[in-house]
Amino acid sequence: MQETESRIGSEQHLDVCILEKETQEMQDVLARALVQILRYAR
């Protein structure tokens, strides 16, 4: 039982790490796009 709980905890941690990485990638893309949008708006 404890092994199963540990494995589930590890899987959830991995899911969180993946989401954090994807979130950072999206923020990077949006930041670059915003710079281009602001340049165009001037």
C-alpha positions as CSV (number, residue, x, y, z in Angstrom):
1,M,0.0,0.0,0.0
2,Q,2.8,2.4,1.0
3,E,4.6,1.6,-2.2
4,T,1.6,2.4,-4.3
5,E,1.1,5.7,-2.5
6,S,4.8,6.5,-3.0
7,R,4.5,5.8,-6.7
8,I,1.4,7.9,-7.1
9,G,3.2,10.8,-5.3
10,S,6.1,10.4,-7.7
11,E,3.8,10.5,-10.7
12,Q,2.1,13.6,-9.4
13,H,5.4,15.2,-8.8
14,L,6.4,14.4,-12.4
15,D,3.1,15.8,-13.7
16,V,3.8,19.1,-11.8
17,C,7.3,19.3,-13.2
18,I,6.0,18.8,-16.7
19,L,3.3,21.5,-16.2
20,E,5.9,23.9,-14.8
21,K,8.1,23.4,-17.8
22,E,5.3,23.9,-20.2
23,T,4.1,27.0,-18.4
24,Q,7.6,28.5,-18.6
25,E,7.8,27.7,-22.3
26,M,4.4,29.4,-22.9
27,Q,5.5,32.4,-20.9
28,D,8.7,32.7,-23.0
29,V,6.7,32.5,-26.2
30,L,4.2,35.1,-25.0
31,A,7.0,37.4,-23.8
32,R,8.7,37.3,-27.2
33,A,5.3,37.9,-29.0
34,L,4.5,40.8,-26.7
35,V,7.8,42.5,-27.6
36,Q,7.0,42.2,-31.3
37,I,3.4,43.5,-30.7
38,L,4.6,46.5,-28.8
39,R,7.2,47.3,-31.5
40,Y,4.5,47.1,-34.2
41,A,2.1,49.3,-32.1
42,R,4.6,52.2,-32.0
